[in-house]
Amino acid sequence: MTSVTVYGPGCKRCETTARMVSEAAAKLGIEVEIEKVTDARAIAMAGVISTPGLAVDGRLVHAGGLPDPAKLEGWLAA
């Protein structure tokens, strides 16, 4: 199972990012566990300067704005 963390205050872009992860995982046939981190201190400690941030299996792969769908699929498939 792939672990995905979405970092952000719970804004619309953060929710959209989580939905994009779910949709990409379903498309690829990958089982994912999505964790949402909304605590500002935890977000900063993860190295996310601009939200939403996205980590796959503990590795920060994106920060700021919605992720590119093709890149998202690549991160999940790796």
N, C-alpha and C positions, 0 to 999 in steps of 0.2 A: 504494500500500500504506500502511495506517495503522500507525504505530509506537506501541506501548503498552508502558509500563514499570510493573511492579508492584514497589513498594518494601516490603520487610519482611524479617524474619529467617528466613523459610522456614517459618513456622508453618502450621497447618492453615487458618487464615483467609486467609493469603497464597496458598496453593495453591488454595483455593476461589475466590478472586478471579480468579486466572489462568484457571481453568476457566470461570468465568462470562464472562470476556472472549471466550474461544474459542467458547463456545456462542452468545453474542450475535452475534458476527461471522458465524458460520455461518448463523444465522437471517436476518441482514440481507444475506447474500451479499457480505460485505466481507472482503478479504484483510488479515490483521493479522500483524505481527511482534511477538511478546511477549518482552520482556527482563525478567529478574528481577534486582533489585538487592538484595543481602543485607548489604552492607557498611554498618555503622552510621554511619560518617563520611559516606559518599555519600548515605545516606538523609537525614541531618540537613542536608547541603548542598543537597539538593533542596527543603528546606522542609517535609519531612514530620515532623510532631510526634507523630502517632499512626499506627501501622501497622494494616492495610496501607494504603499510599498508591498512587494510580493516576494516571499521567500519559498523556495522549493527544497524540501529535505534539509532545511536549516541554512541554505545558502541564499542570500539576498540577490535576486536577479533583476529587480525592477523597482524604480521609485519615481513618483510623479506622473500623474495622468493615467489614462487607461493603457494597458499593455497592448502591443500589436498582437492580433490573434495568431498569426503564423509563428511569431516568436514564442508565444504562450504555449502553443502545441509542442514546439521544440523543447522548451524547458520541461514540460511534463513527460515527454517521451524519453528524455535523456536518462 
